[in-house]
Each structure stands twice: as structure tokens, then as C-alpha cells.
Amino acid sequence: MNFNDKDFVKKYAQIVVKAWDDAAYKQQLVSNPSKVLAGEGVSLPEGVSIKIDDGGNTQSFDCQNNVLTLPLPAKPQNSAGLLADGDTTFSACCCCCCCP
């Protein structure tokens, strides 16, 4: 899976919005991100671990340890309709040349 492709970004954005609105889901996402992502239909490359940076804004990949860190940004004050069809407001960015 390419972690910068539109399908992944859109799916992860949906997960983020769900975490903003459901504290229990957010806790599960932070404590067991691989399980939550799998439950949402996001498959991960074999050998890649996931970490969620609660309050973070930047995606990164630790090439030596195969750990992808995904941001869970703070909920914006006006998040209503953030993910309407075609909305690309939320996006993840990775500038690491060694992403899986």
C-alpha cells in the first residue's frame, strides 16, 4: 500500500474524523492502531508497524525499524463537513524517500 495515495489518505481521514467524535475509538486507535486500521479495511505491508502520534501533524517512516507514524491532529474548531465528497482538506504527507 502506498501511504500517500488518495484512497489511503481518504480512508485515514475518515478514521481521524471518527476518532475526533468517539473517545473510545480514539483510545483504541492510539493503543492498537494496526487492529483498528485492519478493522477499517486498511491493509499494511508485512513487517511494518504503525504508531499514532496523538496531536501530531506529520506522517513519518522510520526506515531502520519499519515504523510508520501517522498523525492524529487535534480536532479543528469547525470540522463540520470536513470530509464531504471531493474534499481534500485533510491530507497526510511523507517526504521520506523510503516509504513502503
Backbone atoms as SQL, in Angstrom:
CREATE TABLE atoms (id INTEGER PRIMARY KEY, chain TEXT, resi INTEGER, resn TEXT, atom TEXT, x REAL, y REAL, z REAL);
INSERT INTO atoms VALUES
  (1, 'A', 1, 'MET', 'N', 0.844, -1.185, 0.000),
  (2, 'A', 1, 'MET', 'CA', 0.000, 0.000, 0.000),
  (3, 'A', 1, 'MET', 'C', 0.880, 1.236, 0.000),
  (4, 'A', 2, 'ASN', 'N', 0.506, 2.166, -0.805),
  (5, 'A', 2, 'ASN', 'CA', 1.190, 3.449, -0.831),
  (6, 'A', 2, 'ASN', 'C', 0.483, 4.366, 0.154),
  (7, 'A', 3, 'PHE', 'N', 1.175, 4.807, 1.186),
  (8, 'A', 3, 'PHE', 'CA', 0.556, 5.603, 2.247),
  (9, 'A', 3, 'PHE', 'C', 0.291, 7.042, 1.824),
  (10, 'A', 4, 'ASN', 'N', 0.640, 7.404, 0.622),
  (11, 'A', 4, 'ASN', 'CA', 0.347, 8.744, 0.123),
  (12, 'A', 4, 'ASN', 'C', -0.699, 8.735, -0.977),
  (13, 'A', 5, 'ASP', 'N', -1.211, 7.559, -1.358),
  (14, 'A', 5, 'ASP', 'CA', -2.212, 7.559, -2.415),
  (15, 'A', 5, 'ASP', 'C', -3.556, 8.069, -1.901),
  (16, 'A', 6, 'LYS', 'N', -4.383, 8.541, -2.813),
  (17, 'A', 6, 'LYS', 'CA', -5.637, 9.203, -2.452),
  (18, 'A', 6, 'LYS', 'C', -6.560, 8.299, -1.650),
  (19, 'A', 7, 'ASP', 'N', -6.619, 7.007, -1.981),
  (20, 'A', 7, 'ASP', 'CA', -7.511, 6.096, -1.261),
  (21, 'A', 7, 'ASP', 'C', -7.093, 5.952, 0.196),
  (22, 'A', 8, 'PHE', 'N', -5.788, 5.798, 0.436),
  (23, 'A', 8, 'PHE', 'CA', -5.322, 5.674, 1.815),
  (24, 'A', 8, 'PHE', 'C', -5.572, 6.965, 2.580),
  (25, 'A', 9, 'VAL', 'N', -5.240, 8.094, 1.970),
  (26, 'A', 9, 'VAL', 'CA', -5.410, 9.382, 2.643),
  (27, 'A', 9, 'VAL', 'C', -6.875, 9.604, 2.991),
  (28, 'A', 10, 'LYS', 'N', -7.766, 9.312, 2.061),
  (29, 'A', 10, 'LYS', 'CA', -9.205, 9.491, 2.325),
  (30, 'A', 10, 'LYS', 'C', -9.662, 8.561, 3.448),
  (31, 'A', 11, 'LYS', 'N', -9.246, 7.310, 3.406),
  (32, 'A', 11, 'LYS', 'CA', -9.657, 6.350, 4.436),
  (33, 'A', 11, 'LYS', 'C', -9.111, 6.770, 5.801),
  (34, 'A', 12, 'TYR', 'N', -7.849, 7.171, 5.839),
  (35, 'A', 12, 'TYR', 'CA', -7.280, 7.573, 7.126),
  (36, 'A', 12, 'TYR', 'C', -7.950, 8.849, 7.634),
  (37, 'A', 13, 'ALA', 'N', -8.296, 9.752, 6.728),
  (38, 'A', 13, 'ALA', 'CA', -9.015, 10.965, 7.132),
  (39, 'A', 13, 'ALA', 'C', -10.351, 10.602, 7.773),
  (40, 'A', 14, 'GLN', 'N', -11.037, 9.606, 7.233),
  (41, 'A', 14, 'GLN', 'CA', -12.297, 9.148, 7.823),
  (42, 'A', 14, 'GLN', 'C', -12.062, 8.577, 9.215),
  (43, 'A', 15, 'ILE', 'N', -10.976, 7.851, 9.382),
  (44, 'A', 15, 'ILE', 'CA', -10.624, 7.293, 10.689),
  (45, 'A', 15, 'ILE', 'C', -10.352, 8.416, 11.681),
  (46, 'A', 16, 'VAL', 'N', -9.634, 9.446, 11.254),
  (47, 'A', 16, 'VAL', 'CA', -9.330, 10.586, 12.124),
  (48, 'A', 16, 'VAL', 'C', -10.608, 11.277, 12.574),
  (49, 'A', 17, 'VAL', 'N', -11.503, 11.532, 11.637),
  (50, 'A', 17, 'VAL', 'CA', -12.764, 12.196, 11.987),
  (51, 'A', 17, 'VAL', 'C', -13.563, 11.342, 12.965),
  (52, 'A', 18, 'LYS', 'N', -13.568, 10.042, 12.759),
  (53, 'A', 18, 'LYS', 'CA', -14.263, 9.140, 13.680),
  (54, 'A', 18, 'LYS', 'C', -13.632, 9.205, 15.072),
  (55, 'A', 19, 'ALA', 'N', -12.311, 9.274, 15.123),
  (56, 'A', 19, 'ALA', 'CA', -11.605, 9.367, 16.410),
  (57, 'A', 19, 'ALA', 'C', -11.911, 10.690, 17.108),
  (58, 'A', 20, 'TRP', 'N', -12.083, 11.759, 16.347),
  (59, 'A', 20, 'TRP', 'CA', -12.434, 13.049, 16.941),
  (60, 'A', 20, 'TRP', 'C', -13.776, 12.988, 17.650),
  (61, 'A', 21, 'ASP', 'N', -14.683, 12.183, 17.102),
  (62, 'A', 21, 'ASP', 'CA', -16.054, 12.147, 17.624),
  (63, 'A', 21, 'ASP', 'C', -16.331, 11.010, 18.589),
  (64, 'A', 22, 'ASP', 'N', -15.388, 10.096, 18.764),
  (65, 'A', 22, 'ASP', 'CA', -15.620, 8.921, 19.610),
  (66, 'A', 22, 'ASP', 'C', -14.353, 8.656, 20.438),
  (67, 'A', 23, 'ALA', 'N', -14.412, 9.040, 21.709),
  (68, 'A', 23, 'ALA', 'CA', -13.233, 8.928, 22.584),
  (69, 'A', 23, 'ALA', 'C', -12.751, 7.482, 22.730),
  (70, 'A', 24, 'ALA', 'N', -13.675, 6.530, 22.808),
  (71, 'A', 24, 'ALA', 'CA', -13.280, 5.123, 22.948),
  (72, 'A', 24, 'ALA', 'C', -12.569, 4.633, 21.681),
  (73, 'A', 25, 'TYR', 'N', -13.081, 5.026, 20.533),
  (74, 'A', 25, 'TYR', 'CA', -12.455, 4.655, 19.265),
  (75, 'A', 25, 'TYR', 'C', -11.061, 5.278, 19.175),
  (76, 'A', 26, 'LYS', 'N', -10.939, 6.539, 19.575),
  (77, 'A', 26, 'LYS', 'CA', -9.650, 7.219, 19.571),
  (78, 'A', 26, 'LYS', 'C', -8.655, 6.466, 20.448),
  (79, 'A', 27, 'GLN', 'N', -9.069, 6.062, 21.625),
  (80, 'A', 27, 'GLN', 'CA', -8.187, 5.330, 22.536),
  (81, 'A', 27, 'GLN', 'C', -7.736, 4.017, 21.908),
  (82, 'A', 28, 'GLN', 'N', -8.652, 3.326, 21.240),
  (83, 'A', 28, 'GLN', 'CA', -8.297, 2.077, 20.558),
  (84, 'A', 28, 'GLN', 'C', -7.296, 2.351, 19.433),
  (85, 'A', 29, 'LEU', 'N', -7.537, 3.428, 18.681),
  (86, 'A', 29, 'LEU', 'CA', -6.646, 3.769, 17.579),
  (87, 'A', 29, 'LEU', 'C', -5.231, 4.052, 18.082),
  (88, 'A', 30, 'VAL', 'N', -5.133, 4.798, 19.169),
  (89, 'A', 30, 'VAL', 'CA', -3.818, 5.144, 19.718),
  (90, 'A', 30, 'VAL', 'C', -3.133, 3.928, 20.329),
  (91, 'A', 31, 'SER', 'N', -3.899, 3.079, 21.020),
  (92, 'A', 31, 'SER', 'CA', -3.291, 1.946, 21.717),
  (93, 'A', 31, 'SER', 'C', -3.056, 0.724, 20.830),
  (94, 'A', 32, 'ASN', 'N', -3.859, 0.552, 19.791),
  (95, 'A', 32, 'ASN', 'CA', -3.695, -0.609, 18.915),
  (96, 'A', 32, 'ASN', 'C', -4.023, -0.221, 17.475),
  (97, 'A', 33, 'PRO', 'N', -3.192, 0.636, 16.880),
  (98, 'A', 33, 'PRO', 'CA', -3.513, 1.165, 15.554),
  (99, 'A', 33, 'PRO', 'C', -3.617, 0.096, 14.461),
  (100, 'A', 34, 'SER', 'N', -2.792, -0.920, 14.501),
  (101, 'A', 34, 'SER', 'CA', -2.845, -1.957, 13.461),
  (102, 'A', 34, 'SER', 'C', -4.202, -2.646, 13.446),
  (103, 'A', 35, 'LYS', 'N', -4.720, -2.941, 14.616),
  (104, 'A', 35, 'LYS', 'CA', -6.019, -3.612, 14.715),
  (105, 'A', 35, 'LYS', 'C', -7.141, -2.710, 14.214),
  (106, 'A', 36, 'VAL', 'N', -7.106, -1.449, 14.604),
  (107, 'A', 36, 'VAL', 'CA', -8.148, -0.515, 14.176),
  (108, 'A', 36, 'VAL', 'C', -8.092, -0.316, 12.669),
  (109, 'A', 37, 'LEU', 'N', -6.895, -0.104, 12.128),
  (110, 'A', 37, 'LEU', 'CA', -6.771, 0.087, 10.687),
  (111, 'A', 37, 'LEU', 'C', -7.247, -1.148, 9.927),
  (112, 'A', 38, 'ALA', 'N', -6.890, -2.328, 10.402),
  (113, 'A', 38, 'ALA', 'CA', -7.348, -3.556, 9.750),
  (114, 'A', 38, 'ALA', 'C', -8.872, -3.651, 9.798),
  (115, 'A', 39, 'GLY', 'N', -9.457, -3.269, 10.930),
  (116, 'A', 39, 'GLY', 'CA', -10.909, -3.284, 11.069),
  (117, 'A', 39, 'GLY', 'C', -11.597, -2.310, 10.131),
  (118, 'A', 40, 'GLU', 'N', -10.876, -1.309, 9.684),
  (119, 'A', 40, 'GLU', 'CA', -11.412, -0.311, 8.753),
  (120, 'A', 40, 'GLU', 'C', -11.049, -0.643, 7.302),
  (121, 'A', 41, 'GLY', 'N', -10.439, -1.812, 7.097),
  (122, 'A', 41, 'GLY', 'CA', -10.119, -2.246, 5.741),
  (123, 'A', 41, 'GLY', 'C', -8.803, -1.738, 5.196),
  (124, 'A', 42, 'VAL', 'N', -7.932, -1.256, 6.074),
  (125, 'A', 42, 'VAL', 'CA', -6.624, -0.763, 5.640),
  (126, 'A', 42, 'VAL', 'C', -5.593, -1.857, 5.882),
  (127, 'A', 43, 'SER', 'N', -5.020, -2.368, 4.806),
  (128, 'A', 43, 'SER', 'CA', -4.003, -3.409, 4.944),
  (129, 'A', 43, 'SER', 'C', -2.625, -2.765, 4.986),
  (130, 'A', 44, 'LEU', 'N', -1.766, -3.369, 5.744),
  (131, 'A', 44, 'LEU', 'CA', -0.405, -2.861, 5.919),
  (132, 'A', 44, 'LEU', 'C', 0.588, -3.833, 5.310),
  (133, 'A', 45, 'PRO', 'N', 1.679, -3.320, 4.786),
  (134, 'A', 45, 'PRO', 'CA', 2.714, -4.219, 4.288),
  (135, 'A', 45, 'PRO', 'C', 3.264, -5.073, 5.432),
  (136, 'A', 46, 'GLU', 'N', 3.612, -6.292, 5.114),
  (137, 'A', 46, 'GLU', 'CA', 4.175, -7.182, 6.124),
  (138, 'A', 46, 'GLU', 'C', 5.446, -6.573, 6.700),
  (139, 'A', 47, 'GLY', 'N', 5.569, -6.642, 8.016),
  (140, 'A', 47, 'GLY', 'CA', 6.758, -6.146, 8.687),
  (141, 'A', 47, 'GLY', 'C', 6.722, -4.682, 9.063),
  (142, 'A', 48, 'VAL', 'N', 5.655, -3.967, 8.678),
  (143, 'A', 48, 'VAL', 'CA', 5.544, -2.547, 9.009),
  (144, 'A', 48, 'VAL', 'C', 4.677, -2.393, 10.252),
  (145, 'A', 49, 'SER', 'N', 5.178, -1.670, 11.226),
  (146, 'A', 49, 'SER', 'CA', 4.423, -1.358, 12.436),
  (147, 'A', 49, 'SER', 'C', 3.867, 0.049, 12.318),
  (148, 'A', 50, 'ILE', 'N', 2.766, 0.286, 13.019),
  (149, 'A', 50, 'ILE', 'CA', 2.105, 1.587, 12.977),
  (150, 'A', 50, 'ILE', 'C', 2.125, 2.202, 14.365),
  (151, 'A', 51, 'LYS', 'N', 2.371, 3.495, 14.390),
  (152, 'A', 51, 'LYS', 'CA', 2.302, 4.275, 15.619),
  (153, 'A', 51, 'LYS', 'C', 1.440, 5.496, 15.312),
  (154, 'A', 52, 'ILE', 'N', 0.586, 5.883, 16.254),
  (155, 'A', 52, 'ILE', 'CA', -0.248, 7.062, 16.078),
  (156, 'A', 52, 'ILE', 'C', 0.302, 8.172, 16.970),
  (157, 'A', 53, 'ASP', 'N', 0.548, 9.329, 16.362),
  (158, 'A', 53, 'ASP', 'CA', 1.047, 10.496, 17.089),
  (159, 'A', 53, 'ASP', 'C', -0.153, 11.375, 17.439),
  (160, 'A', 54, 'ASP', 'N', -0.711, 11.159, 18.639),
  (161, 'A', 54, 'ASP', 'CA', -1.880, 11.908, 19.095),
  (162, 'A', 54, 'ASP', 'C', -1.513, 13.380, 19.253),
  (163, 'A', 55, 'GLY', 'N', -2.153, 14.222, 18.484),
  (164, 'A', 55, 'GLY', 'CA', -1.850, 15.647, 18.488),
  (165, 'A', 55, 'GLY', 'C', -0.836, 16.032, 17.430),
  (166, 'A', 56, 'GLY', 'N', -0.323, 15.058, 16.719),
  (167, 'A', 56, 'GLY', 'CA', 0.692, 15.322, 15.704),
  (168, 'A', 56, 'GLY', 'C', 0.101, 15.781, 14.384),
  (169, 'A', 57, 'ASN', 'N', 0.959, 16.276, 13.521),
  (170, 'A', 57, 'ASN', 'CA', 0.534, 16.770, 12.215),
  (171, 'A', 57, 'ASN', 'C', 1.365, 16.234, 11.064),
  (172, 'A', 58, 'THR', 'N', 2.341, 15.381, 11.352),
  (173, 'A', 58, 'THR', 'CA', 3.254, 14.944, 10.311),
  (174, 'A', 58, 'THR', 'C', 3.357, 13.424, 10.273),
  (175, 'A', 59, 'GLN', 'N', 3.292, 12.885, 9.069),
  (176, 'A', 59, 'GLN', 'CA', 3.496, 11.461, 8.851),
  (177, 'A', 59, 'GLN', 'C', 4.984, 11.226, 8.671),
  (178, 'A', 60, 'SER', 'N', 5.490, 10.132, 9.219),
  (179, 'A', 60, 'SER', 'CA', 6.902, 9.816, 9.015),
  (180, 'A', 60, 'SER', 'C', 7.085, 8.308, 8.955),
  (181, 'A', 61, 'PHE', 'N', 8.213, 7.893, 8.434),
  (182, 'A', 61, 'PHE', 'CA', 8.537, 6.471, 8.355),
  (183, 'A', 61, 'PHE', 'C', 9.959, 6.264, 8.825),
  (184, 'A', 62, 'ASP', 'N', 10.125, 5.440, 9.846),
  (185, 'A', 62, 'ASP', 'CA', 11.435, 5.081, 10.374),
  (186, 'A', 62, 'ASP', 'C', 11.918, 3.874, 9.576),
  (187, 'A', 63, 'CYS', 'N', 12.822, 4.124, 8.647),
  (188, 'A', 63, 'CYS', 'CA', 13.295, 3.081, 7.739),
  (189, 'A', 63, 'CYS', 'C', 14.045, 1.959, 8.449),
  (190, 'A', 64, 'GLN', 'N', 14.768, 2.294, 9.498),
  (191, 'A', 64, 'GLN', 'CA', 15.560, 1.283, 10.206),
  (192, 'A', 64, 'GLN', 'C', 14.678, 0.302, 10.968),
  (193, 'A', 65, 'ASN', 'N', 13.559, 0.794, 11.519),
  (194, 'A', 65, 'ASN', 'CA', 12.695, -0.067, 12.336),
  (195, 'A', 65, 'ASN', 'C', 11.370, -0.397, 11.669),
  (196, 'A', 66, 'ASN', 'N', 11.163, 0.073, 10.444),
  (197, 'A', 66, 'ASN', 'CA', 9.917, -0.158, 9.708),
  (198, 'A', 66, 'ASN', 'C', 8.686, 0.263, 10.504),
  (199, 'A', 67, 'VAL', 'N', 8.740, 1.477, 11.047),
  (200, 'A', 67, 'VAL', 'CA', 7.622, 2.014, 11.825),
  (201, 'A', 67, 'VAL', 'C', 7.071, 3.244, 11.113),
  (202, 'A', 68, 'LEU', 'N', 5.798, 3.141, 10.741),
  (203, 'A', 68, 'LEU', 'CA', 5.099, 4.272, 10.136),
  (204, 'A', 68, 'LEU', 'C', 4.372, 5.013, 11.245),
  (205, 'A', 69, 'THR', 'N', 4.639, 6.307, 11.374),
  (206, 'A', 69, 'THR', 'CA', 3.943, 7.134, 12.353),
  (207, 'A', 69, 'THR', 'C', 2.934, 7.992, 11.609),
  (208, 'A', 70, 'LEU', 'N', 1.679, 7.838, 12.009),
  (209, 'A', 70, 'LEU', 'CA', 0.599, 8.608, 11.405),
  (210, 'A', 70, 'LEU', 'C', 0.119, 9.661, 12.393),
  (211, 'A', 71, 'PRO', 'N', -0.185, 10.856, 11.906),
  (212, 'A', 71, 'PRO', 'CA', -0.646, 11.911, 12.798),
  (213, 'A', 71, 'PRO', 'C', -2.115, 11.752, 13.159),
  (214, 'A', 72, 'LEU', 'N', -2.450, 12.125, 14.367),
  (215, 'A', 72, 'LEU', 'CA', -3.852, 12.265, 14.780),
  (216, 'A', 72, 'LEU', 'C', -3.977, 13.701, 15.260),
  (217, 'A', 73, 'PRO', 'N', -4.193, 14.623, 14.285),
  (218, 'A', 73, 'PRO', 'CA', -4.218, 16.040, 14.649),
  (219, 'A', 73, 'PRO', 'C', -5.377, 16.359, 15.580),
  (220, 'A', 74, 'ALA', 'N', -5.236, 17.450, 16.303),
  (221, 'A', 74, 'ALA', 'CA', -6.315, 17.916, 17.165),
  (222, 'A', 74, 'ALA', 'C', -7.505, 18.287, 16.295),
  (223, 'A', 75, 'LYS', 'N', -8.691, 18.094, 16.832),
  (224, 'A', 75, 'LYS', 'CA', -9.915, 18.410, 16.101),
  (225, 'A', 75, 'LYS', 'C', -10.017, 19.926, 15.901),
  (226, 'A', 76, 'PRO', 'N', -10.195, 20.349, 14.635),
  (227, 'A', 76, 'PRO', 'CA', -10.356, 21.780, 14.392),
  (228, 'A', 76, 'PRO', 'C', -11.685, 22.273, 14.957),
  (229, 'A', 77, 'GLN', 'N', -11.745, 23.544, 15.251),
  (230, 'A', 77, 'GLN', 'CA', -12.964, 24.105, 15.827),
  (231, 'A', 77, 'GLN', 'C', -14.157, 23.912, 14.913),
  (232, 'A', 78, 'ASN', 'N', -13.972, 24.051, 13.624),
  (233, 'A', 78, 'ASN', 'CA', -15.074, 23.889, 12.687),
  (234, 'A', 78, 'ASN', 'C', -14.779, 22.711, 11.776),
  (235, 'A', 79, 'SER', 'N', -15.123, 21.504, 12.227),
  (236, 'A', 79, 'SER', 'CA', -14.836, 20.315, 11.436),
  (237, 'A', 79, 'SER', 'C', -16.073, 19.789, 10.720),
  (238, 'A', 80, 'ALA', 'N', -17.206, 20.452, 10.845),
  (239, 'A', 80, 'ALA', 'CA', -18.439, 20.002, 10.198),
  (240, 'A', 80, 'ALA', 'C', -18.236, 19.963, 8.687),
  (241, 'A', 81, 'GLY', 'N', -18.578, 18.835, 8.083),
  (242, 'A', 81, 'GLY', 'CA', -18.485, 18.701, 6.637),
  (243, 'A', 81, 'GLY', 'C', -17.074, 18.601, 6.104),
  (244, 'A', 82, 'LEU', 'N', -16.107, 18.355, 6.968),
  (245, 'A', 82, 'LEU', 'CA', -14.708, 18.331, 6.551),
  (246, 'A', 82, 'LEU', 'C', -14.455, 17.303, 5.451),
  (247, 'A', 83, 'LEU', 'N', -15.162, 16.185, 5.507),
  (248, 'A', 83, 'LEU', 'CA', -14.908, 15.120, 4.535),
  (249, 'A', 83, 'LEU', 'C', -16.055, 14.937, 3.555),
  (250, 'A', 84, 'ALA', 'N', -16.694, 16.004, 3.175),
  (251, 'A', 84, 'ALA', 'CA', -17.713, 15.911, 2.139),
  (252, 'A', 84, 'ALA', 'C', -17.071, 15.357, 0.876),
  (253, 'A', 85, 'ASP', 'N', -17.860, 14.732, 0.024),
  (254, 'A', 85, 'ASP', 'CA', -17.314, 14.157, -1.212),
  (255, 'A', 85, 'ASP', 'C', -16.459, 15.175, -1.952),
  (256, 'A', 86, 'GLY', 'N', -15.281, 14.747, -2.319),
  (257, 'A', 86, 'GLY', 'CA', -14.383, 15.606, -3.060),
  (258, 'A', 86, 'GLY', 'C', -13.515, 16.501, -2.195),
  (259, 'A', 87, 'ASP', 'N', -13.747, 16.518, -0.893),
  (260, 'A', 87, 'ASP', 'CA', -12.961, 17.386, -0.015),
  (261, 'A', 87, 'ASP', 'C', -11.576, 16.791, 0.172),
  (262, 'A', 88, 'THR', 'N', -10.573, 17.591, -0.051),
  (263, 'A', 88, 'THR', 'CA', -9.188, 17.131, 0.121),
  (264, 'A', 88, 'THR', 'C', -8.472, 17.970, 1.166),
  (265, 'A', 89, 'THR', 'N', -9.242, 18.550, 2.082),
  (266, 'A', 89, 'THR', 'CA', -8.663, 19.408, 3.114),
  (267, 'A', 89, 'THR', 'C', -7.661, 18.656, 3.966),
  (268, 'A', 90, 'PHE', 'N', -8.015, 17.434, 4.374),
  (269, 'A', 90, 'PHE', 'CA', -7.130, 16.636, 5.207),
  (270, 'A', 90, 'PHE', 'C', -6.231, 15.842, 4.289),
  (271, 'A', 91, 'SER', 'N', -4.957, 15.886, 4.525),
  (272, 'A', 91, 'SER', 'CA', -4.055, 15.025, 3.773),
  (273, 'A', 91, 'SER', 'C', -2.844, 14.698, 4.623),
  (274, 'A', 92, 'ALA', 'N', -2.281, 13.574, 4.337),
  (275, 'A', 92, 'ALA', 'CA', -1.048, 13.181, 5.005),
  (276, 'A', 92, 'ALA', 'C', 0.083, 13.393, 4.011),
  (277, 'A', 93, 'CYS', 'N', 1.231, 13.697, 4.505),
  (278, 'A', 93, 'CYS', 'CA', 2.354, 13.966, 3.614),
  (279, 'A', 93, 'CYS', 'C', 3.577, 13.236, 4.160),
  (280, 'A', 94, 'CYS', 'N', 4.298, 12.663, 3.265),
  (281, 'A', 94, 'CYS', 'CA', 5.527, 11.996, 3.677),
  (282, 'A', 94, 'CYS', 'C', 6.627, 12.414, 2.723),
  (283, 'A', 95, 'CYS', 'N', 7.691, 12.925, 3.269),
  (284, 'A', 95, 'CYS', 'CA', 8.791, 13.347, 2.401),
  (285, 'A', 95, 'CYS', 'C', 9.952, 12.353, 2.482),
  (286, 'A', 96, 'CYS', 'N', 9.709, 11.228, 3.123),
  (287, 'A', 96, 'CYS', 'CA', 10.763, 10.221, 3.254),
  (288, 'A', 96, 'CYS', 'C', 10.854, 9.402, 1.971),
  (289, 'A', 97, 'CYS', 'N', 12.019, 9.230, 1.465),
  (290, 'A', 97, 'CYS', 'CA', 12.185, 8.517, 0.196),
  (291, 'A', 97, 'CYS', 'C', 12.054, 7.010, 0.365),
  (292, 'A', 98, 'CYS', 'N', 11.954, 6.534, 1.569),
  (293, 'A', 98, 'CYS', 'CA', 11.966, 5.078, 1.755),
  (294, 'A', 98, 'CYS', 'C', 10.634, 4.545, 2.270),
  (295, 'A', 99, 'CYS', 'N', 9.549, 5.256, 2.048),
  (296, 'A', 99, 'CYS', 'CA', 8.235, 4.759, 2.479),
  (297, 'A', 99, 'CYS', 'C', 7.924, 3.460, 1.761),
  (298, 'A', 100, 'PRO', 'N', 7.208, 2.581, 2.430),
  (299, 'A', 100, 'PRO', 'CA', 6.896, 1.296, 1.796),
  (300, 'A', 100, 'PRO', 'C', 5.917, 1.468, 0.651);
